[in-house]
Amino acid sequence: MLDLSDDPTQEAADLATSKQIAERLNASFPGYLWAVHCQWKQGIATIRNLSVSAKYGYVLHLLKVWSASELDRQAVAAGGEILERYRLSRQAIDYDQYDAAPTNHAGLLIGDTAR
C-alpha cells in the first residue's frame, strides 16, 4: 500500500486547494479571518472563520466536487452558512454588526451550532 503521508505531491495538492478556497472566501467575504485545511487523502476540506469561532467550522467533501468553479461555489456557500449561524450578513465584514452580535460571558460570539 502506498503511504501518501510524506508525499510532496499530496502536500502540494492540499496547499493549492486550501489556497484556492481561502482566496475565494477572502474575495467574497473580505475582512474576516478565514482558515482552510484541506486533506485530499481523507477527502475533506475544513473551513473556519476565526473571527467568529475557532471551535466550529464547515466540512466540504472534496470527492463530491467535480470542478474548480464548483469548489468555489461550495466554498462561498460554506462561508455564508458560517456567517449566518452567527447572525452576520453574507458580505464583507460590517464592524457595527459584528460588534453588536450577541456574546457569551467570555466575550465569544454566540452562534447556532445545533445543526
PADRENTI-586725 format. One record per residue (C-alpha): residue in one letter; x, y, z. Coordinates in nm, 4 decimals. Example, Ala and Ser with C-alpha at 12.3 -4.5 7.8 and 13.67 -1.06 7.14 Angstrom:
<node r="A" X="1.2300" Y="-0.4500" Z="0.7800"/>
<node r="S" X="1.3670" Y="-0.1060" Z="0.7140"/>
***
This chain:
<node r="M" X="0.0000" Y="0.0000" Z="0.0000"/>
<node r="L" X="0.1281" Y="0.3452" Z="-0.0916"/>
<node r="D" X="0.1714" Y="0.5806" Z="0.2041"/>
<node r="L" X="0.0971" Y="0.9384" Z="0.0972"/>
<node r="S" X="0.1741" Y="1.0960" Z="0.4348"/>
<node r="D" X="0.5180" Y="1.2167" Z="0.3180"/>
<node r="D" X="0.4294" Y="1.2650" Z="-0.0470"/>
<node r="P" X="0.5230" Y="1.6202" Z="-0.1549"/>
<node r="T" X="0.2756" Y="1.5985" Z="-0.4436"/>
<node r="Q" X="-0.0072" Y="1.5280" Z="-0.1984"/>
<node r="E" X="0.1024" Y="1.8119" Z="0.0281"/>
<node r="A" X="0.1169" Y="2.0473" Z="-0.2715"/>
<node r="A" X="-0.2371" Y="1.9487" Z="-0.3745"/>
<node r="D" X="-0.3609" Y="2.0113" Z="-0.0190"/>
<node r="L" X="-0.1931" Y="2.3542" Z="-0.0094"/>
<node r="A" X="-0.3133" Y="2.4543" Z="-0.3564"/>
<node r="T" X="-0.6721" Y="2.3603" Z="-0.2756"/>
<node r="S" X="-0.6566" Y="2.5367" Z="0.0619"/>
<node r="K" X="-0.5225" Y="2.8478" Z="-0.1107"/>
<node r="Q" X="-0.7965" Y="2.8414" Z="-0.3761"/>
<node r="I" X="-1.0712" Y="2.8128" Z="-0.1144"/>
<node r="A" X="-0.9184" Y="3.0800" Z="0.1116"/>
<node r="E" X="-0.8777" Y="3.3246" Z="-0.1770"/>
<node r="R" X="-1.2403" Y="3.2739" Z="-0.2813"/>
<node r="L" X="-1.3619" Y="3.3274" Z="0.0760"/>
<node r="N" X="-1.1486" Y="3.6420" Z="0.1145"/>
<node r="A" X="-1.2833" Y="3.7777" Z="-0.2139"/>
<node r="S" X="-1.6458" Y="3.7020" Z="-0.1208"/>
<node r="F" X="-1.6343" Y="3.7991" Z="0.2464"/>
<node r="P" X="-1.3422" Y="4.0421" Z="0.2950"/>
<node r="G" X="-1.2344" Y="4.1443" Z="0.6422"/>
<node r="Y" X="-1.2918" Y="3.8084" Z="0.8091"/>
<node r="L" X="-1.0108" Y="3.5760" Z="0.9130"/>
<node r="W" X="-1.0666" Y="3.2502" Z="0.7235"/>
<node r="A" X="-0.8788" Y="2.9285" Z="0.7995"/>
<node r="V" X="-0.8839" Y="2.6426" Z="0.5486"/>
<node r="H" X="-0.7276" Y="2.2997" Z="0.5886"/>
<node r="C" X="-0.7532" Y="2.0511" Z="0.3013"/>
<node r="Q" X="-0.6835" Y="1.6830" Z="0.3324"/>
<node r="W" X="-0.7289" Y="1.5159" Z="-0.0058"/>
<node r="K" X="-0.6247" Y="1.1835" Z="0.1412"/>
<node r="Q" X="-0.9302" Y="1.1997" Z="0.3710"/>
<node r="G" X="-1.1397" Y="1.3707" Z="0.1029"/>
<node r="I" X="-1.2266" Y="1.6781" Z="0.3103"/>
<node r="A" X="-1.1585" Y="2.0483" Z="0.3470"/>
<node r="T" X="-1.2302" Y="2.2169" Z="0.6800"/>
<node r="I" X="-1.3318" Y="2.5833" Z="0.6714"/>
<node r="R" X="-1.3350" Y="2.8007" Z="0.9811"/>
<node r="N" X="-1.3966" Y="3.1707" Z="1.0329"/>
<node r="L" X="-1.1584" Y="3.2586" Z="1.3140"/>
<node r="S" X="-1.3262" Y="3.5967" Z="1.3504"/>
<node r="V" X="-1.6315" Y="3.4209" Z="1.4930"/>
<node r="S" X="-1.5107" Y="3.0839" Z="1.6255"/>
<node r="A" X="-1.2039" Y="2.8644" Z="1.6072"/>
<node r="K" X="-1.4015" Y="2.5741" Z="1.7500"/>
<node r="Y" X="-1.6765" Y="2.5368" Z="1.4887"/>
<node r="G" X="-1.6476" Y="2.5235" Z="1.1143"/>
<node r="Y" X="-1.7741" Y="2.3598" Z="0.7991"/>
<node r="V" X="-1.6526" Y="2.0427" Z="0.6290"/>
<node r="L" X="-1.6581" Y="2.0179" Z="0.2494"/>
<node r="H" X="-1.6493" Y="1.6706" Z="0.0988"/>
<node r="L" X="-1.3956" Y="1.7119" Z="-0.1793"/>
<node r="L" X="-1.4834" Y="1.3874" Z="-0.3537"/>
<node r="K" X="-1.8228" Y="1.5397" Z="-0.4408"/>
<node r="V" X="-1.6592" Y="1.8386" Z="-0.6160"/>
<node r="W" X="-1.6131" Y="1.7986" Z="-0.9908"/>
<node r="S" X="-1.4541" Y="2.1284" Z="-1.0963"/>
<node r="A" X="-1.2708" Y="2.4352" Z="-0.9693"/>
<node r="S" X="-1.5805" Y="2.6511" Z="-1.0212"/>
<node r="E" X="-1.7899" Y="2.4031" Z="-0.8211"/>
<node r="L" X="-1.5307" Y="2.4141" Z="-0.5425"/>
<node r="D" X="-1.5556" Y="2.7945" Z="-0.5408"/>
<node r="R" X="-1.9359" Y="2.7767" Z="-0.5292"/>
<node r="Q" X="-1.9364" Y="2.5315" Z="-0.2399"/>
<node r="A" X="-1.6718" Y="2.7307" Z="-0.0509"/>
<node r="V" X="-1.8798" Y="3.0502" Z="-0.0769"/>
<node r="A" X="-2.1909" Y="2.8601" Z="0.0355"/>
<node r="A" X="-1.9984" Y="2.7206" Z="0.3343"/>
<node r="G" X="-1.8617" Y="3.0624" Z="0.4293"/>
<node r="G" X="-2.2059" Y="3.2174" Z="0.4038"/>
<node r="E" X="-2.3522" Y="2.9398" Z="0.6182"/>
<node r="I" X="-2.0944" Y="3.0057" Z="0.8892"/>
<node r="L" X="-2.1733" Y="3.3784" Z="0.8859"/>
<node r="E" X="-2.5487" Y="3.3178" Z="0.9022"/>
<node r="R" X="-2.5114" Y="3.0875" Z="1.2025"/>
<node r="Y" X="-2.3593" Y="3.3833" Z="1.3862"/>
<node r="R" X="-2.6322" Y="3.6200" Z="1.2616"/>
<node r="L" X="-2.3939" Y="3.8047" Z="1.0314"/>
<node r="S" X="-2.4795" Y="3.9011" Z="0.6743"/>
<node r="R" X="-2.3197" Y="3.7304" Z="0.3750"/>
<node r="Q" X="-2.0936" Y="4.0170" Z="0.2736"/>
<node r="A" X="-1.7757" Y="4.1957" Z="0.3764"/>
<node r="I" X="-1.7381" Y="4.2383" Z="0.7493"/>
<node r="D" X="-1.9589" Y="4.5110" Z="0.8922"/>
<node r="Y" X="-1.7877" Y="4.6075" Z="1.2175"/>
<node r="D" X="-2.1009" Y="4.7668" Z="1.3631"/>
<node r="Q" X="-2.2971" Y="4.4456" Z="1.3022"/>
<node r="Y" X="-2.0062" Y="4.2343" Z="1.4265"/>
<node r="D" X="-1.9719" Y="4.4387" Z="1.7468"/>
<node r="A" X="-2.3483" Y="4.4187" Z="1.8094"/>
<node r="A" X="-2.3606" Y="4.0376" Z="1.7707"/>
<node r="P" X="-2.4558" Y="3.8519" Z="2.0896"/>
<node r="T" X="-2.1699" Y="3.7161" Z="2.3011"/>
<node r="N" X="-2.1412" Y="3.4807" Z="2.5959"/>
<node r="H" X="-1.9843" Y="3.5545" Z="2.9349"/>
<node r="A" X="-1.6364" Y="3.5021" Z="2.7860"/>
<node r="G" X="-1.6972" Y="3.7545" Z="2.5083"/>
<node r="L" X="-1.7198" Y="3.4895" Z="2.2342"/>
<node r="L" X="-1.9866" Y="3.5224" Z="1.9660"/>
<node r="I" X="-2.2894" Y="3.3041" Z="2.0192"/>
<node r="G" X="-2.3816" Y="3.1039" Z="1.7112"/>
<node r="D" X="-2.6340" Y="2.8421" Z="1.6147"/>
<node r="T" X="-2.4206" Y="2.5288" Z="1.6443"/>
<node r="A" X="-2.7069" Y="2.2810" Z="1.6878"/>
<node r="R" X="-2.7416" Y="2.1855" Z="1.3193"/>
***
